[in-house]
Amino acid sequence: MKKQYKSYLYIMPALIGVLVFVIYPILYTIYLSFQSGSLMSPTFTFAGLDNYKDLLKDGDFIITLKNTAIYTVAMVTISISLALVFAVWLNKQSFMHKLTQTIIFTPHIVSLVSIGVLFMWLMNPDYGFLNFVLEKIGLEPSTWLSSDKTALFSIILVGIWKTVGYNTLVFVAGLQGIPKYIYEAANLDNSGPIKTFFKVTLPLLSPTIFFLLITTTTASFQVFDLINVMTKGGPINSTNMLVYYIYEAGFRYYDIGIASAASVFLIVLVGILTFAHFKLLSNKVHYQ
């Protein structure tokens, strides 16, 4: 009992932080989602499920969910796939490969606000560098962020550029953690490089893939900085995401009930997806 008491005492500071800054805000947000009132008003009235009903009837919210789903699927599939390809290529100990690893990882440590400002200039339809390059190679210039047909694609492109370096470095760490004797045994069995990759490398990388799948999905649902800096959800609501919708509802229109209901929806949605990942994929992860 004494030993157990000391263990809880050691984790008490972290536990208090979680209770104050995580658990309490979530519970209070759930409470506010059943209230009606303005953020500028000191009092609220009980609204029952009205906020959730209004949310599901809001066409902008449905578009926001669709945009968030497209962004998340693109980030998970493209970012992780590209990172795996880069990691296999960079899994060497030469100076050039280490330098390339550093260059690829650099965007991850740069502020998203700075990245947003940079790509707003690069994607400017009149004098942007990307259109200059497209014209030089004989392609039609793109409208990038100025059109509702290309704006979401542009945001996805920036998001991938930001995250692929981090995912690559995680994959490189996973590759370097695979014992060399396993590849030596595969060579003795006359296993070719393609067969070795699918039968040895991928199964042993499954914990890394599973980790990146969870973290990339969660981070994609929380994208805010790029939208706030680059598009403000436009044009014509084509790049509005769930977190930016919550921000606008709460701090632009001061509708704390709708904002809280959307926040609860986000918590439940991410929770369901995370549970589904663990339920469906955890038995496919090989740790040895």
PyMOL commands that set and color helices and strands:
alter all, ss='L'
color gray80, all
select helices_A, chain A and resi 2-32+50-57+59-90+95-109+112-122+129-136+144-146+151-176+180-188+193-204+206-221+225-230+242-251+256-284
alter helices_A, ss='H'
color red, helices_A
select strands_A, chain A and resi 35-36+45-46
alter strands_A, ss='S'
color yellow, strands_A
deselect
rebuild
show_as cartoon
